């Protein structure tokens, strides 16, 4: 009888250790996901600002400097779009990993939903 109690206690200790390890893993993943969401918001804001500048350049007198600025702005916008897609993929992967550990759906809501500027083709945009 004593041996059964010891085995149950060992099993409980193992379960507590696994739960702690999972909680730590989820916390780390959530920190990474928050960083990626912050990065995504900065990239989106950057593109919005670049697009305003590009539109202003289009409205101003043409010249050699203006053409160079337009090309630089357009290039930066395209580079940011690629970066946005990469960050969205990272957020999606982190969200899936969190979901697999917790069994809960990790989706965007509130202000995060506004960050869906580039469609990464992930679940119809439900995930970033």
N, CA and C of each residue as an Amber inpcrd file, in Angstrom:
protein
   384
   0.8240000  -1.1880000   0.0000000   0.0000000   0.0000000   0.0000000
   0.8670000   1.2500000   0.0000000   1.8970000   1.2630000   0.7700000
   2.7940000   2.4060000   0.8730000   3.4340000   2.7180000  -0.4830000
   3.7730000   1.6640000  -1.2080000   4.4150000   1.8430000  -2.5110000
   3.4650000   2.5410000  -3.4890000   2.1780000   2.2280000  -3.4800000
   1.1890000   2.8780000  -4.3330000   1.1270000   4.3760000  -4.0480000
   1.1760000   4.7300000  -2.7750000   1.1430000   6.1420000  -2.3920000
   2.3850000   6.8700000  -2.9050000   3.5390000   6.2340000  -2.7870000
   4.7850000   6.8300000  -3.2730000   4.7430000   7.0220000  -4.7830000
   4.2150000   6.0320000  -5.5020000   4.1180000   6.1450000  -6.9600000
   3.1700000   7.2690000  -7.3620000   2.0510000   7.3870000  -6.6360000
   1.1160000   8.4840000  -6.9120000   1.7670000   9.8330000  -6.6490000
   2.5210000   9.9260000  -5.5620000   3.2020000  11.1850000  -5.2240000
   4.2500000  11.5210000  -6.2790000   4.9930000  10.5160000  -6.7590000
   5.9660000  10.7370000  -7.8340000   5.2740000  11.2320000  -9.0980000
   4.1420000  10.6380000  -9.4110000   3.3710000  11.0460000 -10.5750000
   2.8830000  12.4910000 -10.4150000   2.4150000  12.8380000  -9.2350000
   1.9820000  14.2170000  -8.9670000   3.1350000  15.1960000  -9.1040000
   4.3230000  14.8270000  -8.6050000   5.5040000  15.6830000  -8.7400000
   5.8560000  15.8990000 -10.2050000   5.7970000  14.8130000 -10.9810000
   6.0930000  14.9020000 -12.4120000   5.0850000  15.8000000 -13.1140000
   3.8180000  15.6490000 -12.7660000   2.7680000  16.4760000 -13.3720000
   2.9810000  17.9460000 -13.0340000   3.3070000  18.2420000 -11.7640000
   3.5630000  19.6330000 -11.3680000   4.7550000  20.1990000 -12.1370000
   5.8130000  19.4120000 -12.2990000   6.9980000  19.8550000 -13.0370000
   6.6510000  20.1320000 -14.4900000   5.8740000  19.2310000 -15.1070000
   5.4650000  19.4230000 -16.5000000   4.6040000  20.6670000 -16.6490000
   3.6830000  20.8870000 -15.7070000   2.8260000  22.0720000 -15.7610000
   3.6460000  23.3510000 -15.6330000   4.6520000  23.3390000 -14.7630000
   5.5150000  24.5040000 -14.5970000   6.3220000  24.7430000 -15.8680000
   6.8430000  23.6840000 -16.4570000   7.6150000  23.8130000 -17.6920000
   6.7440000  24.3590000 -18.8120000   5.5110000  23.8830000 -18.9070000
   4.5900000  24.3680000 -19.9340000   4.2450000  25.8270000 -19.6950000
   4.0220000  26.2000000 -18.4450000   3.6970000  27.6010000 -18.1240000
   4.8620000  28.5050000 -18.4970000   6.0800000  28.0580000 -18.2110000
   7.2600000  28.8420000 -18.5860000   7.3860000  28.9670000 -20.0980000
   7.1160000  27.8750000 -20.7960000   7.1920000  27.9000000 -22.2610000
   6.1560000  28.8470000 -22.8400000   4.9410000  28.7980000 -22.3180000
   3.8780000  29.6790000 -22.8030000   4.2430000  31.1330000 -22.5270000
   4.7690000  31.3940000 -21.3450000   5.1580000  32.7740000 -21.0060000
   6.2250000  33.2940000 -21.9800000   7.2080000  32.4730000 -22.2680000
   8.2650000  32.8610000 -23.2110000   7.6900000  33.1040000 -24.5990000
   6.8150000  32.2150000 -25.0440000   6.1840000  32.3790000 -26.3580000
   5.3250000  33.6380000 -26.4180000   4.6080000  33.9230000 -25.3470000
   3.7710000  35.1230000 -25.3160000   4.6140000  36.3940000 -25.3480000
   5.7630000  36.3750000 -24.6920000   6.6790000  37.5220000 -24.7330000
   7.1650000  37.7330000 -26.1630000   7.5640000  36.6430000 -26.8140000
   8.0240000  36.7410000 -28.2090000   6.9020000  37.2350000 -29.1220000
   5.6980000  36.7450000 -28.8920000   4.5550000  37.1600000 -29.7050000
   4.2670000  38.6500000 -29.5130000   4.3510000  39.1230000 -28.2830000
   4.1400000  40.5440000 -28.0050000   5.2010000  41.3860000 -28.7030000
   6.4370000  40.9350000 -28.6780000   7.5120000  41.6590000 -29.3880000
   7.2410000  41.7090000 -30.8860000   6.8020000  40.5850000 -31.4330000
   6.5120000  40.5320000 -32.8650000   5.3370000  41.4470000 -33.2140000
   4.3190000  41.4900000 -32.3600000   3.1800000  42.3780000 -32.6060000
   3.6090000  43.8480000 -32.5630000   4.5020000  44.1720000 -31.6390000
   5.0240000  45.5430000 -31.5610000   5.8050000  45.8770000 -32.8250000
   6.6270000  44.9620000 -33.2640000   7.3840000  45.1440000 -34.5000000
   6.4430000  45.3510000 -35.6820000   5.3920000  44.5520000 -35.7320000
   4.4140000  44.6570000 -36.8100000   3.7570000  46.0350000 -36.8160000
   3.3700000  46.5140000 -35.6480000   2.7440000  47.8440000 -35.5780000
   3.7000000  48.9310000 -36.0660000   4.9810000  48.8260000 -35.7090000
   5.9730000  49.8150000 -36.1580000   6.1640000  49.7700000 -37.6730000
   6.2080000  48.5690000 -38.2240000   6.3550000  48.4340000 -39.6740000
   5.1500000  49.0090000 -40.4140000   3.9720000  48.7460000 -39.8990000
   2.7480000  49.2630000 -40.5250000   2.7480000  50.7900000 -40.4610000
   3.0690000  51.3230000 -39.2940000   3.1080000  52.7830000 -39.1400000
   4.1600000  53.4000000 -40.0720000   5.3000000  52.7510000 -40.1760000
   6.3560000  53.2330000 -41.0630000   5.8620000  53.2960000 -42.4980000
   5.1810000  52.2360000 -42.9390000   4.6640000  52.2330000 -44.3150000
   3.6200000  53.3190000 -44.5210000   2.7770000  53.5470000 -43.5300000
   1.7840000  54.6150000 -43.6500000   2.4670000  55.9650000 -43.8280000
   3.5140000  56.2120000 -43.0530000   4.2470000  57.4750000 -43.1450000
   4.9760000  57.5920000 -44.4850000   5.5610000  56.4900000 -44.9270000
   6.2540000  56.4950000 -46.2190000   5.2760000  56.7480000 -47.3670000
   4.0980000  56.1700000 -47.2810000   3.0980000  56.3710000 -48.3340000
   2.6300000  57.8250000 -48.3840000   2.5290000  58.4690000 -47.2290000
   2.1780000  59.8940000 -47.1930000   3.2790000  60.7060000 -47.8810000
   4.5210000  60.4110000 -47.5620000   5.6390000  61.1260000 -48.1850000
   5.6950000  60.8710000 -49.6880000   5.4490000  59.6430000 -50.0770000
   5.4560000  59.3030000 -51.4970000   4.3620000  60.0710000 -52.2300000
   3.1860000  60.1490000 -51.6370000   2.0820000  60.9020000 -52.2510000
   2.4300000  62.3870000 -52.3380000   3.0970000  62.9030000 -51.3190000
   3.4870000  64.3120000 -51.3330000   4.5240000  64.5540000 -52.4210000
   5.4410000  63.6250000 -52.5910000   6.4580000  63.7520000 -53.6500000
   5.7820000  63.7590000 -55.0210000   4.7310000  62.9450000 -55.1750000
   4.0000000  62.9090000 -56.4420000   3.3470000  64.2540000 -56.7330000
   2.9310000  64.9580000 -55.6910000   2.2360000  66.2310000 -55.8640000
   3.1710000  67.4140000 -56.0550000   4.4520000  67.2540000 -55.7600000
   5.4100000  68.3520000 -55.8890000   6.0410000  68.3530000 -57.2740000
   6.7350000  69.4210000 -57.5350000   7.4040000  69.5690000 -58.8410000
   8.4150000  68.4480000 -59.0330000   8.4610000  67.9510000 -60.2480000
   9.3900000  66.8730000 -60.5750000  10.8030000  67.4190000 -60.6680000
  11.7090000  66.6270000 -60.2640000  13.1240000  66.9920000 -60.3440000
  13.9540000  65.7770000 -60.0470000  15.2570000  65.9130000 -60.1810000
  16.1380000  64.7730000 -59.9540000  16.0610000  64.2870000 -58.5170000
  16.0550000  65.2310000 -57.5510000  15.9720000  64.8520000 -56.1460000
  14.6360000  64.1880000 -55.8320000  13.5700000  64.7120000 -56.3950000
  12.2430000  64.1670000 -56.1510000  12.1470000  62.7320000 -56.6700000
  12.7020000  62.4870000 -57.8350000  12.6820000  61.1300000 -58.3910000
  13.4680000  60.1670000 -57.5080000  14.5960000  60.6270000 -56.9840000
  15.4030000  59.7900000 -56.0850000  14.6730000  59.4930000 -54.7930000
  13.9990000  60.5100000 -54.2500000  13.2210000  60.3040000 -53.0270000
  12.0770000  59.3300000 -53.2700000  11.3710000  59.4960000 -54.3910000
  10.2540000  58.6160000 -54.7130000  10.7160000  57.1720000 -54.8060000
  11.8400000  56.9700000 -55.4630000  12.3670000  55.6080000 -55.6100000
  12.7530000  55.0320000 -54.2460000  13.3550000  55.8580000 -53.4070000
  13.7540000  55.3960000 -52.0700000  12.5240000  55.0530000 -51.2310000
  11.4970000  55.9120000 -51.2850000  10.2730000  55.6460000 -50.5340000
   9.5980000  54.3660000 -51.0360000   9.4920000  54.2350000 -52.3360000
   8.8490000  53.0490000 -52.9180000   9.6090000  51.7790000 -52.5400000
  10.9360000  51.8510000 -52.5770000  11.7610000  50.7030000 -52.2160000
  11.5780000  50.3430000 -50.7390000  11.5420000  51.3500000 -49.8870000
  11.3590000  51.1120000 -48.4510000   9.9860000  50.5010000 -48.1730000
   8.9750000  50.9730000 -48.8730000   7.6220000  50.4190000 -48.7020000
   7.6080000  48.9420000 -49.0720000   8.2220000  48.5930000 -50.1840000
   8.2600000  47.1910000 -50.6110000   9.0410000  46.3330000 -49.6230000
  10.1470000  46.8680000 -49.1350000  10.9450000  46.1350000 -48.1450000
  10.1290000  45.9100000 -46.8670000   9.4120000  46.9450000 -46.4310000
   8.5720000  46.8070000 -45.2420000   7.4580000  45.7860000 -45.4570000
   6.8950000  45.7460000 -46.6550000   5.8370000  44.7640000 -46.9380000
   6.3660000  43.3490000 -46.7810000   7.5790000  43.1150000 -47.2490000
   8.1830000  41.7810000 -47.0830000   8.4310000  41.4950000 -45.6060000
   8.9130000  42.5020000 -44.8800000   9.1620000  42.3370000 -43.4420000
   7.8480000  42.0830000 -42.7040000   6.7860000  42.7930000 -43.0860000
   5.4740000  42.6020000 -42.4640000   5.0050000  41.1630000 -42.6650000
   5.1470000  40.6510000 -43.8640000   4.7350000  39.2720000 -44.1440000
   5.5290000  38.2860000 -43.2720000   6.8260000  38.5280000 -43.1320000
   7.6620000  37.6460000 -42.3060000   7.2430000  37.7040000 -40.8370000
   6.9790000  38.9040000 -40.3450000   6.5650000  39.0550000 -38.9490000
   5.2000000  38.4060000 -38.7410000   4.3030000  38.5610000 -39.7010000
   2.9880000  37.9260000 -39.5910000   3.1240000  36.4110000 -39.5190000
   4.0100000  35.8530000 -40.3190000   4.2440000  34.4070000 -40.2720000
   4.7660000  33.9930000 -38.9040000   5.6550000  34.8020000 -38.3450000
   6.2170000  34.5210000 -37.0180000   5.1130000  34.5610000 -35.9540000
   4.2540000  35.5780000 -36.0340000   3.1490000  35.6980000 -35.0740000
   2.2300000  34.4900000 -35.1970000   1.9480000  34.0980000 -36.4180000
   1.0880000  32.9310000 -36.6580000   1.7080000  31.6720000 -36.0400000
   2.9980000  31.4710000 -36.2760000   3.6820000  30.2840000 -35.7380000
   3.6820000  30.3010000 -34.2100000   3.9540000  31.4520000 -33.6230000
   3.9480000  31.5600000 -32.1620000   2.5440000  31.3070000 -31.6060000
   1.5420000  31.8700000 -32.2720000   0.1570000  31.6880000 -31.8290000
  -0.2420000  30.2190000 -31.8910000   0.1470000  29.5570000 -32.9610000
  -0.1680000  28.1190000 -33.0830000   0.5180000  27.3220000 -31.9870000
   1.7700000  27.6590000 -31.7140000   2.5090000  26.9340000 -30.6820000
   1.8730000  27.1360000 -29.3050000   1.4710000  28.3680000 -29.0150000
   0.7800000  28.6460000 -27.7480000  -0.5200000  27.8510000 -27.6880000
  -1.2480000  27.8400000 -28.7910000  -2.5210000  27.1020000 -28.8420000
  -2.3190000  25.6140000 -28.6130000  -1.2490000  25.0690000 -29.1800000
  -0.9810000  23.6460000 -29.0170000  -0.6780000  23.3000000 -27.5600000
  -0.0030000  24.1990000 -26.8710000   0.3400000  23.9340000 -25.4710000
  -0.8680000  24.1340000 -24.5680000  -1.6020000  25.2190000 -24.7860000
  -2.6940000  25.5760000 -23.8770000  -4.0370000  24.9820000 -24.2760000
  -4.1700000  24.6250000 -25.5500000  -5.4510000  24.1350000 -26.0370000
  -6.4390000  25.2470000 -26.3250000  -5.9990000  26.4960000 -26.1820000
  -6.8700000  27.6470000 -26.4210000  -6.5270000  28.2850000 -27.7580000
  -7.5210000  28.9140000 -28.3640000  -7.3100000  29.6760000 -29.5960000
  -6.6570000  31.0030000 -29.2410000  -5.5220000  31.2930000 -29.8260000
  -4.8410000  32.5600000 -29.5910000  -5.0070000  33.3750000 -30.8590000
  -5.8920000  34.3500000 -30.8020000  -6.1810000  35.1880000 -31.9600000
  -6.0640000  36.6380000 -31.5680000  -6.0060000  37.4620000 -32.5680000
  -5.8950000  38.8830000 -32.3170000  -7.2460000  39.4710000 -31.9730000
  -7.1830000  40.5420000 -31.2480000  -8.3980000  41.2840000 -30.9260000
  -8.0240000  42.7140000 -30.6140000  -9.0060000  43.5540000 -30.5220000
  -8.7650000  44.9450000 -30.1680000  -7.8680000  45.6320000 -31.1670000
  -6.8760000  46.3590000 -30.6780000  -5.9670000  47.1280000 -31.5330000
  -5.1320000  46.2340000 -32.4370000  -4.8460000  45.0070000 -31.9910000
  -4.0230000  44.1100000 -32.7910000  -4.6720000  43.7860000 -34.1320000
  -5.9900000  43.7450000 -34.1780000  -6.6910000  43.4090000 -35.4160000
  -6.4190000  44.4550000 -36.4890000  -6.1510000  45.6900000 -36.0900000
  -5.8710000  46.7430000 -37.0510000  -4.5140000  46.5710000 -37.7210000
  -3.6880000  45.7000000 -37.1860000  -2.3600000  45.4860000 -37.7390000
  -2.3760000  44.5770000 -38.9570000  -3.5420000  44.0780000 -39.3460000
  -3.6370000  43.1590000 -40.4740000  -3.6770000  43.9340000 -41.7830000
  -2.5650000  44.5050000 -42.1660000  -2.5060000  45.2990000 -43.3900000
  -2.1760000  44.4120000 -44.5800000  -1.2370000  43.5300000 -44.4040000
  -0.8410000  42.6300000 -45.4810000  -1.4450000  41.2720000 -45.2010000
  -2.1790000  40.7220000 -46.1620000  -2.7930000  39.4180000 -45.9900000
  -1.7480000  38.3530000 -46.2200000  -1.3730000  37.6700000 -45.1590000
  -0.4050000  36.6010000 -45.2680000  -1.0370000  35.2840000 -45.6680000
  -2.3390000  35.2750000 -45.9300000  -3.0190000  34.0560000 -46.3200000
  -3.2280000  33.0910000 -45.1760000  -3.1680000  33.5790000 -43.9600000
  -3.2980000  32.7330000 -42.7900000  -4.7320000  32.7040000 -42.2970000
  -5.4090000  31.5970000 -42.5640000  -6.7480000  31.3960000 -42.0540000
  -7.6650000  32.5730000 -42.3920000  -7.5820000  33.0790000 -43.5840000
  -8.4510000  34.1740000 -43.9810000  -8.2050000  35.4500000 -43.2100000
  -7.0260000  35.6130000 -42.6480000  -6.7010000  36.8270000 -41.9330000
  -7.1210000  36.7870000 -40.4730000  -7.6680000  35.6570000 -39.9990000
  -8.0650000  35.5540000 -38.6080000  -6.8400000  35.6140000 -37.6920000
  -5.7540000  35.1010000 -38.1640000  -4.4780000  35.2030000 -37.4590000
  -3.6600000  36.2440000 -38.2000000  -2.7790000  36.8780000 -37.5000000
  -1.9050000  37.8100000 -38.2190000  -0.8450000  36.9930000 -38.8750000
